[in-house]
Amino acid sequence: MSAPGIGKNPRQLSMPDLSAVTRLPKPLKAMVYLVMLAVLTVAGVGALLASIVVVGQLTGSFDIATFIAR
């Protein structure tokens, strides 16, 4: 059978390639890039906070147990 989608696993998600974004109109392309930037910013801030907690635990200047108990 040559119909698209036959034989594929329906639970498998795939990311669209960025060439699909370049074919979008300019306002939609800008929104896609802004969402990507926001996701990367949140991930970066989360990684920074996680590293602060790890360094604080290792040096003893920050105790996560007392912070959670509040």
C-alpha positions as CSV (number, residue, x, y, z in Angstrom):
1,M,0.0,0.0,0.0
2,S,1.4,3.4,-0.9
3,A,-0.9,5.7,1.0
4,P,0.9,8.0,3.4
5,G,0.8,7.0,7.0
6,I,0.1,3.4,6.5
7,G,2.4,1.2,8.5
8,K,3.7,4.0,10.7
9,N,3.6,3.9,14.4
10,P,0.9,6.5,15.5
11,R,2.6,7.1,18.9
12,Q,5.9,8.2,17.4
13,L,6.2,12.0,17.3
14,S,8.6,13.7,14.9
15,M,9.8,17.2,14.9
16,P,9.2,19.2,11.7
17,D,12.3,20.4,9.9
18,L,13.1,24.1,9.9
19,S,12.7,24.3,6.1
20,A,8.9,24.1,6.8
21,V,9.3,27.2,8.9
22,T,11.0,29.1,6.2
23,R,8.0,28.6,3.9
24,L,5.6,30.3,6.4
25,P,4.5,33.9,6.1
26,K,6.7,36.4,7.9
27,P,4.3,37.0,10.9
28,L,3.9,33.3,11.5
29,K,7.6,32.7,11.1
30,A,8.3,35.4,13.7
31,M,5.9,33.8,16.1
32,V,7.6,30.4,15.7
33,Y,11.0,31.9,16.3
34,L,9.8,33.8,19.3
35,V,8.3,30.6,20.8
36,M,11.6,28.8,20.2
37,L,13.5,31.6,21.8
38,A,11.1,31.5,24.8
39,V,11.6,27.8,25.2
40,L,15.4,28.1,25.1
41,T,15.3,31.0,27.6
42,V,13.2,29.0,30.1
43,A,15.5,26.0,29.6
44,G,18.6,28.2,30.2
45,V,17.2,29.8,33.3
46,G,16.2,26.4,34.6
47,A,19.7,25.1,34.0
48,L,21.2,28.1,35.7
49,L,19.0,27.7,38.8
50,A,19.8,24.0,38.9
51,S,23.5,24.7,38.8
52,I,23.2,27.3,41.6
53,V,21.4,24.7,43.8
54,V,24.1,22.1,43.1
55,V,26.9,24.5,43.8
56,G,25.1,25.7,47.0
57,Q,24.6,22.1,48.2
58,L,28.3,21.3,47.5
59,T,29.6,24.3,49.3
60,G,27.1,24.1,52.2
61,S,25.8,27.6,51.7
62,F,22.4,26.5,50.5
63,D,20.4,23.7,52.1
64,I,17.5,22.4,50.0
65,A,15.9,20.6,52.9
66,T,15.3,23.8,54.8
67,F,14.1,25.5,51.7
68,I,11.5,22.8,51.0
69,A,10.4,22.6,54.6
70,R,9.2,26.3,54.6
